[in-house]
Structures are given as C-alpha cells and as structure tokens.
Amino acid sequence: MMERDEGKDLIASDRVEGTAVYRPDGEKIGKINHFMVGKRNGRVEYAVLSFGGFLGLGAEHRPVPWEALDYDTALEGYVLSAEEDTLKASPTIRDNERPDWDRAYAAQIYGYWGVPY
C-alpha cells in the first residue's frame, strides 16, 4: 500500500470521506459521504453530506459547496455554519436520484448556501 505523505494543508481523499461535520458550537451534525471533483479543473466543488439514518439506511444527502466548510483541527472535522432550519431546508439528493451536476444545479446549490459560483 502506498504511503500518504500529507502535509499541514493537504489530506488524502480517502480520509475526507467519513469525516465528521460539526456546527460552530461543536455539535456533530453529520459526515462527508463523498465529494465531487471537477473533471477538467480538478477542484473539489461539493461535499455531499450525510445526515441521520442507521447503517447508511434512511440517511439524507445534501450537497454543500466545498467553500462553505472550514476544517477545524481541534475537532478533526469540518464546520458548517448553518442554522438547523437552513440545513433542513437545503437541497436534498434522494437515494434514487441522480442530479445533473450542471451549471444550473450548481447555481442553485451555491445560491442556496450564499457562496459565489
């Protein structure tokens, strides 16, 4: 197995998936299920967060622009500054749904979270 040489500002992709997501007060609200990378620019565009459920069943998946997350070294996880109502009303990806990750969808997601696209 190849050893990962992570620095202070880098993290291996397999360590991001499953990482906890917290509110600013430190309350755990979910985890990163996976993330979406631009094919041409190689940039992480979204984290698809997973909330609730049991053993992966019944979980809600919500795309969040990567820029809306901040890594907190003390928590060893990401922080999303969002009120519970904002989170509950955010765009959701259903289990049987395959969104078009096109510009219109991006504008909707980024606009909802107030992140420039």
Backbone as CSV, one residue per row, in Angstrom:
resi,resn,N_x,N_y,N_z,CA_x,CA_y,CA_z,C_x,C_y,C_z
1,MET,0.851,-1.183,0.000,0.000,0.000,0.000,0.890,1.237,0.000
2,MET,0.529,2.175,-0.847,1.294,3.409,-0.956,1.057,4.287,0.269
3,GLU,2.135,4.796,0.813,2.032,5.663,1.981,1.625,7.066,1.549
4,ARG,0.714,7.674,2.300,0.284,9.035,2.008,1.226,10.005,2.699
5,ASP,1.707,10.959,1.955,2.566,11.996,2.521,1.735,13.269,2.607
6,GLU,0.984,13.385,3.698,0.123,14.544,3.875,0.898,15.643,4.582
7,GLY,0.644,16.849,4.171,1.249,17.994,4.818,0.236,18.697,5.691
8,LYS,0.594,19.858,6.143,-0.280,20.645,7.008,-1.545,21.096,6.271
9,ASP,-1.455,21.318,4.968,-2.595,21.826,4.208,-3.218,20.799,3.276
10,LEU,-2.768,19.552,3.293,-3.303,18.521,2.406,-3.847,17.355,3.213
11,ILE,-4.868,16.699,2.629,-5.423,15.494,3.236,-5.763,14.536,2.103
12,ALA,-5.536,13.266,2.309,-5.845,12.255,1.293,-7.363,12.099,1.163
13,SER,-7.823,11.871,-0.062,-9.261,11.798,-0.325,-9.956,10.732,0.512
14,ASP,-9.318,9.603,0.722,-9.971,8.541,1.490,-10.128,8.899,2.965
15,ARG,-9.408,9.914,3.412,-9.564,10.362,4.799,-10.640,11.435,4.923
16,VAL,-11.036,12.050,3.808,-12.092,13.068,3.844,-13.449,12.392,3.956
17,GLU,-13.649,11.352,3.155,-14.923,10.638,3.189,-15.100,9.989,4.556
18,GLY,-16.227,10.286,5.178,-16.500,9.776,6.522,-16.125,10.749,7.624
19,THR,-15.468,11.847,7.278,-15.082,12.838,8.276,-16.323,13.540,8.823
20,ALA,-16.352,13.756,10.123,-17.492,14.398,10.775,-17.625,15.858,10.362
21,VAL,-18.879,16.327,10.380,-19.208,17.732,10.131,-19.919,18.243,11.385
22,TYR,-19.498,19.421,11.830,-19.993,19.998,13.075,-20.607,21.371,12.839
23,ARG,-21.407,21.793,13.796,-21.842,23.189,13.876,-20.704,23.970,14.533
24,PRO,-20.742,25.293,14.428,-19.699,26.092,15.083,-19.583,25.861,16.597
25,ASP,-20.672,25.423,17.239,-20.623,25.168,18.684,-20.033,23.799,19.023
26,GLY,-19.636,23.025,17.994,-19.006,21.724,18.216,-19.962,20.553,18.178
27,GLU,-21.264,20.798,17.969,-22.232,19.707,17.881,-22.072,18.996,16.538
28,LYS,-21.934,17.669,16.588,-21.811,16.893,15.352,-23.170,16.826,14.664
29,ILE,-23.181,17.156,13.353,-24.450,17.151,12.623,-24.482,16.138,11.486
30,GLY,-23.359,15.576,11.124,-23.335,14.613,10.029,-21.910,14.260,9.660
31,LYS,-21.755,13.769,8.434,-20.422,13.409,7.953,-20.349,13.626,6.451
32,ILE,-19.149,13.661,5.939,-18.962,13.763,4.497,-19.110,12.369,3.912
33,ASN,-20.134,12.196,3.084,-20.360,10.915,2.433,-19.391,10.743,1.271
34,HIS,-19.315,11.764,0.425,-18.365,11.785,-0.683,-18.230,13.221,-1.161
35,PHE,-17.351,13.439,-2.079,-17.214,14.776,-2.636,-17.097,14.695,-4.139
36,MET,-17.431,15.812,-4.778,-17.461,15.879,-6.236,-16.316,16.777,-6.707
37,VAL,-15.550,16.264,-7.670,-14.374,16.964,-8.192,-14.619,17.308,-9.658
38,GLY,-14.297,18.546,-10.034,-14.419,18.956,-11.433,-13.494,18.130,-12.306
39,LYS,-14.023,17.551,-13.368,-13.215,16.701,-14.246,-12.092,17.474,-14.921
40,ARG,-12.363,18.702,-15.291,-11.373,19.472,-16.044,-10.436,20.280,-15.171
41,ASN,-10.960,20.846,-14.075,-10.099,21.704,-13.252,-9.523,20.997,-12.034
42,GLY,-10.026,19.801,-11.721,-9.503,19.039,-10.592,-9.844,19.635,-9.234
43,ARG,-10.755,20.568,-9.214,-11.115,21.277,-7.991,-12.294,20.592,-7.304
44,VAL,-12.248,20.491,-5.976,-13.391,19.961,-5.237,-14.489,21.010,-5.286
45,GLU,-15.635,20.624,-5.828,-16.752,21.553,-5.975,-17.758,21.425,-4.831
46,TYR,-18.091,20.186,-4.462,-19.105,19.938,-3.447,-18.647,18.852,-2.491
47,ALA,-19.152,18.953,-1.271,-19.147,17.821,-0.355,-20.598,17.377,-0.272
48,VAL,-20.847,16.094,-0.424,-22.197,15.575,-0.237,-22.238,15.035,1.185
49,LEU,-22.997,15.740,2.025,-23.055,15.418,3.439,-24.169,14.428,3.711
50,SER,-23.949,13.576,4.677,-24.915,12.563,5.075,-25.379,12.879,6.486
51,PHE,-26.694,12.904,6.677,-27.280,13.217,7.974,-28.265,12.132,8.357
52,GLY,-28.224,11.698,9.600,-29.198,10.735,10.108,-29.021,9.358,9.513
53,GLY,-30.059,8.578,9.636,-30.019,7.217,9.121,-29.319,6.278,10.081
54,PHE,-29.394,4.999,9.751,-28.754,3.964,10.550,-28.105,2.982,9.595
55,LEU,-26.801,2.798,9.718,-26.024,1.922,8.850,-26.235,2.276,7.372
56,GLY,-26.337,3.573,7.116,-26.486,4.042,5.741,-27.914,4.032,5.219
57,LEU,-28.858,3.499,5.988,-30.257,3.446,5.553,-31.015,4.642,6.105
58,GLY,-31.761,5.291,5.239,-32.577,6.411,5.669,-31.828,7.714,5.847
59,ALA,-30.576,7.742,5.481,-29.798,8.969,5.619,-30.209,9.979,4.561
60,GLU,-30.132,11.246,4.908,-30.363,12.320,3.956,-29.016,12.769,3.412
61,HIS,-28.968,13.054,2.120,-27.735,13.515,1.480,-27.961,14.912,0.935
62,ARG,-27.084,15.824,1.322,-27.239,17.221,0.936,-25.920,17.753,0.388
63,PRO,-25.936,18.254,-0.857,-24.711,18.828,-1.417,-24.463,20.226,-0.851
64,VAL,-23.211,20.461,-0.501,-22.793,21.750,0.056,-21.539,22.182,-0.695
65,PRO,-21.466,23.443,-1.129,-20.223,23.890,-1.774,-19.036,23.691,-0.824
66,TRP,-17.949,23.216,-1.369,-16.768,22.953,-0.558,-16.352,24.190,0.241
67,GLU,-16.531,25.367,-0.383,-16.133,26.616,0.259,-16.968,26.938,1.500
68,ALA,-18.106,26.271,1.686,-18.949,26.510,2.859,-18.435,25.769,4.091
69,LEU,-17.460,24.894,3.908,-16.905,24.105,5.005,-15.546,24.651,5.424
70,ASP,-15.297,24.631,6.713,-13.984,25.011,7.252,-13.459,23.843,8.078
71,TYR,-12.179,23.515,7.895,-11.599,22.424,8.683,-11.177,22.957,10.042
72,ASP,-11.556,22.264,11.095,-11.209,22.630,12.461,-10.257,21.570,13.009
73,THR,-9.018,21.956,13.244,-8.015,20.985,13.690,-8.336,20.436,15.078
74,ALA,-8.937,21.242,15.945,-9.276,20.767,17.288,-10.357,19.682,17.226
75,LEU,-11.327,19.859,16.333,-12.401,18.868,16.182,-11.998,17.714,15.274
76,GLU,-10.947,17.933,14.483,-10.534,16.978,13.452,-11.705,16.670,12.526
77,GLY,-12.410,17.733,12.172,-13.555,17.614,11.287,-13.859,18.959,10.666
78,TYR,-14.903,18.981,9.859,-15.295,20.193,9.142,-16.439,20.881,9.880
79,VAL,-16.483,22.201,9.773,-17.524,23.003,10.404,-18.355,23.656,9.311
80,LEU,-19.668,23.550,9.463,-20.625,24.182,8.556,-21.426,25.177,9.378
81,SER,-21.306,26.447,9.039,-22.050,27.493,9.751,-23.445,27.592,9.158
82,ALA,-24.369,26.845,9.725,-25.746,26.854,9.242,-26.684,26.561,10.406
83,GLU,-27.750,27.330,10.467,-28.788,27.075,11.460,-29.521,25.790,11.082
84,GLU,-30.157,25.167,12.041,-30.861,23.907,11.786,-31.939,24.061,10.715
85,ASP,-32.678,25.181,10.746,-33.717,25.409,9.733,-33.118,25.505,8.339
86,THR,-31.968,26.172,8.222,-31.287,26.311,6.935,-30.866,24.943,6.422
87,LEU,-30.325,24.143,7.310,-29.872,22.810,6.938,-31.047,21.928,6.508
88,LYS,-32.119,21.952,7.270,-33.279,21.114,6.955,-33.937,21.499,5.634
89,ALA,-33.860,22.780,5.272,-34.494,23.251,4.036,-33.548,23.189,2.835
90,SER,-32.311,22.785,3.049,-31.327,22.776,1.964,-31.647,21.694,0.927
91,PRO,-31.174,21.896,-0.310,-31.414,20.897,-1.363,-30.939,19.506,-0.930
92,THR,-31.763,18.512,-1.264,-31.510,17.131,-0.860,-31.403,16.238,-2.089
93,ILE,-30.517,15.261,-2.015,-30.412,14.241,-3.060,-31.047,12.970,-2.510
94,ARG,-32.114,12.546,-3.124,-32.793,11.315,-2.708,-31.973,10.102,-3.154
95,ASP,-32.184,8.964,-2.496,-31.413,7.753,-2.801,-31.491,7.333,-4.260
96,ASN,-32.644,7.488,-4.887,-32.813,7.047,-6.271,-32.587,8.184,-7.271
97,GLU,-32.131,9.305,-6.809,-31.962,10.491,-7.648,-30.508,10.646,-8.102
98,ARG,-30.338,11.032,-9.342,-29.031,11.350,-9.911,-29.104,12.774,-10.449
99,PRO,-28.668,13.760,-9.659,-28.780,15.138,-10.142,-27.895,15.389,-11.357
100,ASP,-28.324,16.333,-12.172,-27.455,16.815,-13.243,-26.507,17.809,-12.593
101,TRP,-25.261,17.462,-12.536,-24.290,18.353,-11.898,-23.880,19.424,-12.920
102,ASP,-24.882,20.117,-13.459,-24.616,21.127,-14.483,-24.582,22.522,-13.856
103,ARG,-24.431,23.532,-14.711,-24.301,24.910,-14.223,-25.569,25.388,-13.500
104,ALA,-26.736,24.977,-13.986,-27.988,25.383,-13.346,-28.090,24.789,-11.938
105,TYR,-27.726,23.530,-11.808,-27.750,22.876,-10.497,-26.731,23.532,-9.568
106,ALA,-25.555,23.814,-10.108,-24.513,24.479,-9.311,-24.995,25.838,-8.818
107,ALA,-25.629,26.605,-9.706,-26.131,27.925,-9.319,-27.162,27.801,-8.197
108,GLN,-27.997,26.766,-8.263,-28.996,26.536,-7.216,-28.311,26.223,-5.879
109,ILE,-27.352,25.312,-5.892,-26.687,24.898,-4.655,-25.859,26.046,-4.075
110,TYR,-25.027,26.634,-4.899,-24.182,27.732,-4.421,-25.035,28.905,-3.949
111,GLY,-26.113,29.209,-4.700,-27.002,30.300,-4.315,-27.669,30.041,-2.979
112,TYR,-28.119,28.806,-2.767,-28.780,28.477,-1.503,-27.839,28.732,-0.328
113,TRP,-26.588,28.324,-0.477,-25.629,28.449,0.620,-24.943,29.813,0.663
114,GLY,-25.277,30.691,-0.295,-24.710,32.041,-0.283,-23.234,32.077,-0.602
115,VAL,-22.791,31.117,-1.424,-21.388,31.036,-1.817,-21.284,31.462,-3.277
116,PRO,-20.384,32.389,-3.607,-20.249,32.794,-5.013,-19.879,31.602,-5.896
117,TYR,-20.496,31.567,-7.083,-20.223,30.475,-8.017,-19.402,30.982,-9.172
